[in-house]
């Protein structure tokens, strides 16, 4: 029992240290001015302050980062420290998949930093090689922001091959294959979906795309 109380006390102390360490981020919205990244606690410092509670440290900083981004959306502060926060959080908890995805989307959409957003997702893939969502988002960013259809296809296909991949991965791969000019590949992918899907809507969708591709009426597709 004494040991249990001691562990609780350590956790409470760690939480207090983490809140103190990350308080500077919350203060950004109140002060309404930029701070340099070097004033934000590093991942190494926060890891030491957490006394081994790395996931707890990442969770505390995640909530701070959400507040920070919320302040930006309300016009109360900029997000100059956003990238550093994402790095610190994912250093503390390398399996925090949503932090990589959220960070990448904000970097690409709000900060127009496509390459850095891609870098967060690539870091996520290195730390979570069996998670299909990360390569899927790499495909999405390459498709939407870079219009790099071959690269988007590469990542959608990679996502579709991973265990427990969402069905949208294979659909996006088939769709983008046509956009990239690989019409025969796209037809083969849609045929596979039509043959294997248990979803009537997906089978009908696949058949419609196959018909358009064979007729040469699929918008944006390159020559067969």
KETIGU-517395 format. One line per field, with one value per residue: z, y, x of N, C-alpha, C in turn; residue in one letter. Coordinates in nm, 2 decimals. Example, Ala and Ser with C-alpha at 12.3 -4.5 7.8 and 13.67 -1.06 7.14 Angstrom:
BEGIN
nzz: 0.78_0.71;
nyy: -0.57_-0.22;
nxx: 1.32_1.28;
cazz: 0.78_0.71;
cayy: -0.45_-0.11;
caxx: 1.23_1.37;
czz: 0.78_0.79;
cyy: -0.33_0.00;
cxx: 1.32_1.29;
lumba: A_S;
# end
This chain:
BEGIN
nzz: 0.00_0.09_-0.11_-0.34_-0.28_-0.28_-0.56_-0.67_-0.56_-0.69_-0.95_-0.94_-0.87_-1.10_-1.29_-1.20_-1.25_-1.52_-1.60_-1.52_-1.68_-1.93_-1.92_-2.05_-2.31_-2.30_-2.21_-2.44_-2.58_-2.41_-2.39_-2.65_-2.84_-3.03_-2.93_-2.91_-3.03_-2.86_-2.60_-2.53_-2.35_-2.41_-2.56_-2.43_-2.18_-2.07_-2.07_-1.87_-1.66_-1.63_-1.49_-1.59_-1.69_-1.97_-2.16_-2.02_-2.01_-2.29_-2.33_-2.17_-2.30_-2.54_-2.49_-2.43_-2.67_-2.83_-2.71_-2.78_-3.06_-3.09_-2.99_-3.19_-3.41_-3.32_-3.35_-3.15_-3.11_-3.29_-3.45_-3.42_-3.27_-3.32_-3.48_-3.33_-3.10_-3.19_-3.26_-3.00_-2.87_-3.02_-2.99_-2.72_-2.71_-2.94_-3.06_-3.09_-3.30_-3.40_-3.34_-3.52_-3.77_-3.73_-3.69_-3.94_-4.12_-4.02_-4.06_-4.34_-4.43_-4.27_-4.23_-4.47_-4.51_-4.66_-4.70_-4.44_-4.31_-4.45_-4.35_-4.08_-4.10_-4.22_-4.02_-3.84_-3.98_-3.97_-3.70_-3.66_-3.84_-3.92_-3.92_-4.10_-4.15_-4.15_-4.39_-4.56_-4.52_-4.60_-4.88_-4.92_-4.86_-5.07_-5.29_-5.26_-5.19_-5.32_-5.57_-5.68_-5.83_-5.89_-5.66_-5.46_-5.53_-5.48_-5.19_-5.12_-5.22_-5.06_-4.81_-4.84_-4.85_-4.59_-4.27_-4.14_-4.29_-4.38_-4.59_-4.76_-4.85_-5.06_-5.25_-5.29_-5.40_-5.64_-5.77_-5.79_-5.94_-6.20_-6.23_-6.23_-6.48_-6.51_-6.64_-6.71_-6.48_-6.29_-6.37_-6.32_-6.04_-5.96_-6.06_-5.89_-5.65_-5.71_-5.72_-5.47_-5.26_-5.00_-4.99_-5.14_-5.25_-5.30_-5.49_-5.70_-5.74_-5.82_-6.06_-6.22_-6.24_-6.38_-6.62_-6.71_-6.74_-6.94_-7.14_-7.18_-7.06_-6.81_-6.59_-6.61_-6.64_-6.78_-7.10_-7.23;
nyy: -0.12_0.12_0.15_0.19_0.44_0.59_0.57_0.71_0.96_1.02_1.03_1.25_1.45_1.45_1.53_1.79_1.91_1.89_2.05_2.30_2.32_2.34_2.57_2.80_2.78_2.81_3.06_3.21_3.27_3.46_3.67_3.74_3.76_3.66_3.39_3.27_2.94_2.83_2.90_2.73_2.44_2.16_1.83_1.65_1.77_1.77_1.50_1.42_1.57_1.44_1.22_0.96_0.92_0.92_0.91_1.04_1.29_1.36_1.37_1.59_1.80_1.78_1.87_2.13_2.21_2.20_2.40_2.61_2.61_2.66_2.92_3.05_3.01_3.18_3.42_3.51_3.46_3.37_3.07_3.00_2.83_2.58_2.36_2.28_2.19_1.97_1.80_1.76_1.63_1.40_1.29_1.22_1.04_0.82_0.66_0.81_0.85_1.03_1.28_1.31_1.31_1.53_1.74_1.74_1.81_2.07_2.20_2.19_2.31_2.55_2.68_2.66_2.49_2.25_2.05_2.02_1.92_1.68_1.57_1.52_1.31_1.12_1.07_0.96_0.72_0.59_0.53_0.39_0.15_-0.03_0.09_0.19_0.44_0.65_0.63_0.66_0.92_1.05_1.00_1.14_1.41_1.45_1.42_1.62_1.87_1.88_1.78_1.57_1.30_1.04_1.00_1.02_0.79_0.59_0.60_0.55_0.30_0.16_0.20_0.06_-0.20_-0.26_-0.42_-0.44_-0.21_0.06_0.06_0.27_0.32_0.15_0.23_0.50_0.46_0.33_0.53_0.74_0.62_0.63_0.91_0.96_0.86_0.59_0.40_0.13_0.00_0.12_0.03_-0.25_-0.24_-0.14_-0.35_-0.55_-0.46_-0.46_-0.73_-0.83_-0.69_-0.66_-0.48_-0.35_-0.10_-0.02_-0.21_-0.14_0.12_0.07_-0.06_0.14_0.32_0.16_0.13_0.40_0.44_0.26_0.36_0.60_0.83_0.91_1.18_1.37_1.15_1.00_0.90_0.57;
nxx: 0.08_0.20_0.38_0.22_0.10_0.34_0.40_0.19_0.23_0.47_0.39_0.21_0.39_0.55_0.36_0.31_0.56_0.57_0.35_0.45_0.67_0.57_0.42_0.49_0.40_0.12_0.12_0.17_-0.06_-0.17_0.02_0.06_0.27_0.56_0.78_1.11_1.21_1.40_1.33_1.14_1.08_1.30_1.26_1.42_1.46_1.20_1.14_1.32_1.21_0.97_1.01_1.02_0.76_0.68_0.46_0.26_0.38_0.38_0.10_0.03_0.16_0.04_-0.22_-0.16_-0.06_-0.29_-0.44_-0.28_-0.29_-0.56_-0.57_-0.43_-0.61_-0.81_-0.70_-0.53_-0.26_0.05_0.17_0.44_0.59_0.49_0.58_0.80_0.68_0.53_0.75_0.87_0.66_0.62_0.87_0.87_0.66_0.67_0.47_0.25_0.03_-0.17_-0.06_0.15_0.00_-0.19_0.00_0.13_-0.07_-0.14_0.10_0.12_-0.12_-0.18_0.06_0.19_0.41_0.50_0.70_0.80_0.58_0.55_0.78_0.72_0.53_0.69_0.87_0.69_0.62_0.87_0.88_0.65_0.60_0.41_0.16_-0.11_-0.23_-0.05_0.12_-0.09_-0.18_0.05_0.02_-0.21_-0.14_0.05_-0.11_-0.31_-0.18_0.07_0.01_0.14_0.10_0.22_0.38_0.19_0.04_0.22_0.24_-0.03_-0.07_0.12_0.00_-0.23_-0.14_-0.07_-0.13_-0.47_-0.55_-0.75_-1.04_-1.05_-0.79_-0.71_-0.90_-0.83_-0.58_-0.64_-0.79_-0.60_-0.41_-0.51_-0.51_-0.24_-0.18_-0.16_-0.35_-0.42_-0.33_-0.49_-0.74_-0.70_-0.68_-0.93_-1.09_-1.00_-1.10_-1.38_-1.41_-1.35_-1.46_-1.70_-1.89_-2.16_-2.19_-1.93_-1.85_-2.02_-1.93_-1.67_-1.72_-1.83_-1.62_-1.44_-1.57_-1.57_-1.29_-1.22_-1.36_-1.24_-1.32_-1.26_-1.20_-0.90_-0.73_-0.44_-0.31_-0.40;
cazz: 0.00_0.09_-0.25_-0.43_-0.25_-0.33_-0.70_-0.70_-0.53_-0.79_-1.07_-0.92_-0.88_-1.24_-1.36_-1.16_-1.32_-1.67_-1.62_-1.50_-1.79_-2.05_-1.90_-2.15_-2.43_-2.27_-2.20_-2.57_-2.62_-2.33_-2.42_-2.79_-2.92_-3.06_-2.85_-2.99_-2.99_-2.76_-2.47_-2.50_-2.30_-2.50_-2.53_-2.33_-2.04_-2.03_-2.04_-1.74_-1.56_-1.62_-1.40_-1.66_-1.74_-2.10_-2.22_-1.95_-2.06_-2.42_-2.32_-2.12_-2.40_-2.65_-2.46_-2.44_-2.81_-2.88_-2.67_-2.85_-3.19_-3.07_-2.98_-3.33_-3.49_-3.27_-3.37_-3.03_-3.12_-3.40_-3.42_-3.46_-3.20_-3.34_-3.53_-3.22_-3.01_-3.25_-3.24_-2.86_-2.83_-3.08_-2.93_-2.59_-2.74_-3.08_-3.11_-3.09_-3.45_-3.44_-3.33_-3.65_-3.87_-3.70_-3.71_-4.08_-4.18_-3.99_-4.13_-4.49_-4.46_-4.21_-4.24_-4.60_-4.49_-4.71_-4.67_-4.30_-4.28_-4.49_-4.26_-3.96_-4.14_-4.25_-3.89_-3.79_-4.05_-3.92_-3.56_-3.66_-3.97_-3.95_-3.91_-4.24_-4.15_-4.18_-4.54_-4.63_-4.51_-4.70_-5.01_-4.92_-4.88_-5.20_-5.38_-5.24_-5.19_-5.42_-5.70_-5.72_-5.84_-5.88_-5.52_-5.39_-5.56_-5.40_-5.05_-5.11_-5.23_-4.94_-4.70_-4.87_-4.82_-4.45_-4.19_-4.09_-4.37_-4.41_-4.73_-4.85_-4.90_-5.19_-5.34_-5.33_-5.49_-5.77_-5.83_-5.82_-6.05_-6.32_-6.24_-6.27_-6.61_-6.52_-6.66_-6.70_-6.34_-6.22_-6.40_-6.24_-5.90_-5.95_-6.08_-5.76_-5.55_-5.75_-5.70_-5.33_-5.16_-4.95_-4.99_-5.27_-5.30_-5.35_-5.61_-5.80_-5.77_-5.90_-6.20_-6.29_-6.28_-6.48_-6.75_-6.76_-6.78_-7.06_-7.25_-7.19_-7.01_-6.67_-6.59_-6.56_-6.66_-6.89_-7.21_-7.20;
cayy: 0.00_0.24_0.16_0.24_0.58_0.65_0.58_0.81_1.08_1.05_1.07_1.39_1.54_1.46_1.61_1.93_1.96_1.91_2.17_2.41_2.32_2.37_2.68_2.90_2.77_2.87_3.21_3.27_3.33_3.58_3.77_3.78_3.79_3.54_3.36_3.18_2.80_2.79_2.92_2.62_2.32_2.05_1.70_1.58_1.83_1.73_1.36_1.41_1.62_1.36_1.11_0.83_0.91_0.98_0.92_1.15_1.42_1.38_1.41_1.72_1.89_1.77_1.96_2.26_2.24_2.22_2.54_2.70_2.62_2.73_3.06_3.09_3.02_3.29_3.54_3.56_3.43_3.30_2.94_2.99_2.71_2.46_2.25_2.23_2.11_1.84_1.72_1.72_1.53_1.27_1.23_1.16_0.93_0.79_0.59_0.90_0.86_1.14_1.40_1.32_1.35_1.66_1.83_1.75_1.89_2.21_2.26_2.21_2.40_2.68_2.74_2.64_2.42_2.12_1.96_1.99_1.84_1.55_1.52_1.47_1.19_1.02_1.03_0.87_0.59_0.52_0.49_0.30_0.10_-0.11_0.17_0.23_0.57_0.74_0.64_0.71_1.07_1.09_1.00_1.25_1.54_1.46_1.44_1.75_1.99_1.88_1.73_1.47_1.18_0.91_0.98_0.99_0.65_0.51_0.59_0.49_0.15_0.12_0.20_-0.05_-0.33_-0.29_-0.49_-0.36_-0.09_0.10_0.03_0.39_0.32_0.08_0.31_0.61_0.41_0.30_0.66_0.82_0.56_0.69_1.05_0.95_0.81_0.44_0.36_-0.01_-0.03_0.17_-0.07_-0.37_-0.21_-0.14_-0.49_-0.63_-0.41_-0.51_-0.88_-0.87_-0.61_-0.71_-0.36_-0.34_0.04_-0.02_-0.28_-0.06_0.24_0.02_-0.09_0.27_0.37_0.07_0.17_0.53_0.43_0.19_0.45_0.71_0.95_0.94_1.31_1.38_1.03_1.01_0.80_0.43;
caxx: 0.00_0.28_0.44_0.12_0.10_0.46_0.39_0.09_0.30_0.57_0.31_0.16_0.50_0.59_0.26_0.33_0.68_0.54_0.27_0.53_0.76_0.49_0.34_0.53_0.32_-0.01_0.14_0.18_-0.19_-0.19_0.12_0.03_0.39_0.64_0.89_1.20_1.20_1.49_1.27_1.04_1.15_1.33_1.21_1.51_1.44_1.07_1.15_1.38_1.12_0.86_1.05_0.99_0.62_0.69_0.33_0.20_0.44_0.33_-0.04_0.02_0.20_-0.06_-0.33_-0.11_-0.05_-0.43_-0.48_-0.19_-0.34_-0.69_-0.54_-0.40_-0.74_-0.89_-0.63_-0.47_-0.12_0.09_0.21_0.58_0.65_0.41_0.66_0.88_0.59_0.51_0.87_0.88_0.55_0.65_0.99_0.83_0.57_0.68_0.35_0.13_0.01_-0.25_0.02_0.22_-0.10_-0.23_0.11_0.16_-0.18_-0.13_0.22_0.09_-0.24_-0.18_0.19_0.24_0.54_0.47_0.81_0.81_0.47_0.59_0.89_0.66_0.47_0.80_0.91_0.59_0.63_0.98_0.85_0.53_0.61_0.29_0.04_-0.14_-0.28_0.06_0.15_-0.21_-0.18_0.15_-0.04_-0.31_-0.07_0.11_-0.22_-0.39_-0.10_0.18_-0.03_0.24_0.02_0.29_0.42_0.07_0.00_0.32_0.20_-0.16_-0.05_0.19_-0.10_-0.33_-0.08_-0.04_-0.24_-0.58_-0.57_-0.88_-1.07_-1.02_-0.65_-0.71_-0.98_-0.75_-0.47_-0.70_-0.83_-0.49_-0.33_-0.56_-0.47_-0.10_-0.16_-0.15_-0.49_-0.44_-0.31_-0.61_-0.85_-0.68_-0.71_-1.08_-1.14_-0.98_-1.20_-1.51_-1.42_-1.32_-1.53_-1.83_-1.97_-2.23_-2.17_-1.79_-1.85_-2.08_-1.84_-1.56_-1.76_-1.85_-1.48_-1.38_-1.64_-1.52_-1.15_-1.22_-1.42_-1.15_-1.39_-1.23_-1.14_-0.77_-0.65_-0.35_-0.34_-0.38;
czz: 0.00_-0.05_-0.34_-0.40_-0.30_-0.48_-0.74_-0.67_-0.64_-0.92_-1.06_-0.93_-1.02_-1.32_-1.33_-1.23_-1.47_-1.69_-1.61_-1.63_-1.92_-2.04_-2.00_-2.27_-2.41_-2.26_-2.33_-2.61_-2.53_-2.36_-2.56_-2.86_-2.94_-2.96_-2.93_-2.94_-2.88_-2.62_-2.44_-2.45_-2.40_-2.46_-2.42_-2.19_-1.99_-1.99_-1.90_-1.63_-1.53_-1.53_-1.46_-1.72_-1.87_-2.17_-2.15_-1.99_-2.20_-2.42_-2.27_-2.23_-2.52_-2.62_-2.46_-2.58_-2.87_-2.84_-2.75_-2.99_-3.19_-3.06_-3.11_-3.41_-3.45_-3.28_-3.25_-3.03_-3.25_-3.36_-3.46_-3.39_-3.23_-3.38_-3.41_-3.12_-3.06_-3.24_-3.10_-2.83_-2.89_-3.04_-2.80_-2.62_-2.89_-3.14_-3.11_-3.23_-3.48_-3.43_-3.46_-3.76_-3.85_-3.73_-3.86_-4.15_-4.15_-4.06_-4.28_-4.51_-4.40_-4.23_-4.38_-4.60_-4.53_-4.67_-4.53_-4.25_-4.33_-4.40_-4.13_-3.99_-4.16_-4.11_-3.82_-3.85_-3.99_-3.78_-3.56_-3.80_-4.01_-3.94_-4.05_-4.26_-4.20_-4.33_-4.61_-4.63_-4.59_-4.84_-5.02_-4.94_-5.02_-5.31_-5.38_-5.26_-5.29_-5.56_-5.76_-5.72_-5.83_-5.73_-5.44_-5.41_-5.48_-5.26_-5.03_-5.12_-5.11_-4.82_-4.72_-4.84_-4.68_-4.38_-4.14_-4.17_-4.39_-4.56_-4.82_-4.91_-5.04_-5.29_-5.39_-5.43_-5.63_-5.84_-5.87_-5.93_-6.18_-6.34_-6.28_-6.41_-6.63_-6.53_-6.65_-6.55_-6.26_-6.25_-6.32_-6.10_-5.87_-5.97_-5.95_-5.66_-5.58_-5.71_-5.55_-5.23_-5.13_-4.95_-5.13_-5.33_-5.36_-5.48_-5.73_-5.84_-5.86_-6.05_-6.28_-6.33_-6.39_-6.62_-6.80_-6.81_-6.91_-7.18_-7.27_-7.15_-6.87_-6.67_-6.54_-6.59_-6.79_-7.00_-7.17_-7.26;
cyy: 0.13_0.26_0.22_0.39_0.65_0.67_0.69_0.95_1.12_1.10_1.22_1.49_1.56_1.55_1.76_1.99_1.98_2.03_2.30_2.43_2.37_2.50_2.79_2.90_2.83_3.02_3.28_3.34_3.46_3.70_3.83_3.83_3.66_3.52_3.26_3.04_2.76_2.82_2.81_2.50_2.22_1.92_1.63_1.64_1.78_1.58_1.34_1.46_1.53_1.24_0.97_0.82_0.98_1.00_1.03_1.29_1.46_1.43_1.55_1.82_1.89_1.87_2.10_2.30_2.27_2.36_2.64_2.72_2.69_2.88_3.12_3.11_3.14_3.42_3.60_3.54_3.37_3.15_2.91_2.87_2.58_2.34_2.19_2.15_1.98_1.75_1.67_1.61_1.40_1.21_1.16_1.03_0.90_0.72_0.68_0.94_0.99_1.27_1.42_1.37_1.49_1.77_1.84_1.83_2.03_2.27_2.28_2.31_2.54_2.75_2.73_2.58_2.28_2.02_1.92_1.90_1.69_1.48_1.46_1.33_1.08_0.98_0.93_0.73_0.52_0.46_0.39_0.24_0.02_-0.04_0.23_0.37_0.67_0.75_0.69_0.86_1.13_1.10_1.12_1.39_1.56_1.48_1.58_1.87_1.99_1.84_1.64_1.33_1.05_0.89_0.95_0.84_0.56_0.49_0.53_0.34_0.09_0.10_0.08_-0.19_-0.37_-0.35_-0.39_-0.22_-0.06_0.08_0.15_0.39_0.26_0.16_0.43_0.57_0.39_0.43_0.73_0.76_0.61_0.83_1.06_0.90_0.66_0.38_0.21_-0.06_0.01_0.07_-0.20_-0.35_-0.21_-0.27_-0.57_-0.59_-0.46_-0.66_-0.91_-0.80_-0.67_-0.60_-0.34_-0.20_0.04_-0.09_-0.20_0.06_0.19_-0.01_0.04_0.33_0.29_0.11_0.30_0.52_0.36_0.27_0.58_0.84_0.98_1.08_1.31_1.26_1.05_0.90_0.66_0.37;
cxx: 0.09_0.35_0.35_0.11_0.22_0.46_0.30_0.16_0.40_0.50_0.26_0.27_0.55_0.49_0.28_0.45_0.65_0.45_0.35_0.62_0.69_0.41_0.37_0.45_0.18_0.00_0.15_0.05_-0.22_-0.10_0.11_0.16_0.47_0.75_0.98_1.19_1.29_1.44_1.17_1.12_1.18_1.27_1.29_1.48_1.30_1.07_1.22_1.29_1.00_0.88_1.01_0.85_0.62_0.55_0.25_0.25_0.39_0.18_-0.05_0.05_0.10_-0.18_-0.29_-0.11_-0.19_-0.47_-0.40_-0.25_-0.48_-0.67_-0.51_-0.52_-0.82_-0.82_-0.55_-0.31_-0.08_0.12_0.35_0.64_0.58_0.49_0.75_0.80_0.56_0.63_0.89_0.78_0.58_0.78_0.96_0.75_0.57_0.56_0.23_0.10_-0.06_-0.16_0.10_0.12_-0.15_-0.12_0.14_0.05_-0.17_-0.01_0.19_-0.02_-0.22_-0.05_0.26_0.38_0.52_0.58_0.82_0.70_0.49_0.69_0.83_0.60_0.58_0.86_0.82_0.60_0.76_0.96_0.73_0.51_0.48_0.16_0.01_-0.18_-0.17_0.10_0.03_-0.21_-0.06_0.10_-0.14_-0.24_0.00_0.01_-0.28_-0.30_0.01_0.13_0.07_0.17_0.10_0.34_0.30_0.03_0.10_0.28_0.06_-0.15_0.02_0.09_-0.19_-0.27_-0.06_-0.16_-0.34_-0.60_-0.71_-0.91_-1.05_-0.88_-0.65_-0.79_-0.90_-0.64_-0.53_-0.73_-0.71_-0.40_-0.38_-0.51_-0.32_-0.07_-0.15_-0.29_-0.51_-0.42_-0.43_-0.72_-0.83_-0.71_-0.86_-1.14_-1.12_-1.08_-1.34_-1.52_-1.41_-1.40_-1.67_-1.93_-2.03_-2.20_-2.03_-1.78_-1.91_-2.00_-1.72_-1.60_-1.78_-1.71_-1.42_-1.44_-1.58_-1.37_-1.14_-1.27_-1.34_-1.22_-1.36_-1.15_-0.99_-0.68_-0.56_-0.39_-0.32_-0.25;
lumba: X_X_X_X_X_X_X_X_X_X_X_X_X_X_X_X_X_X_X_X_X_X_X_X_X_X_X_X_X_X_X_X_X_X_X_X_X_X_X_X_X_X_X_X_X_X_X_X_X_X_X_X_X_X_X_X_X_X_X_X_X_X_X_X_X_X_X_X_X_X_X_X_X_X_X_X_X_X_X_X_X_X_X_X_X_X_X_X_X_X_X_X_X_X_X_X_X_X_X_X_X_X_X_X_X_X_X_X_X_X_X_X_X_X_X_X_X_X_X_X_X_X_X_X_X_X_X_X_X_X_X_X_X_X_X_X_X_X_X_X_X_X_X_X_X_X_X_X_X_X_X_X_X_X_X_X_X_X_X_X_X_X_X_X_X_X_X_X_X_X_X_X_X_X_X_X_X_X_X_X_X_X_X_X_X_X_X_X_X_X_X_X_X_X_X_X_X_X_X_X_X_X_X_X_X_X_X_X_X_X_X_X_X_X_X_X_X_X_X_X_X_X_X_X;
# end
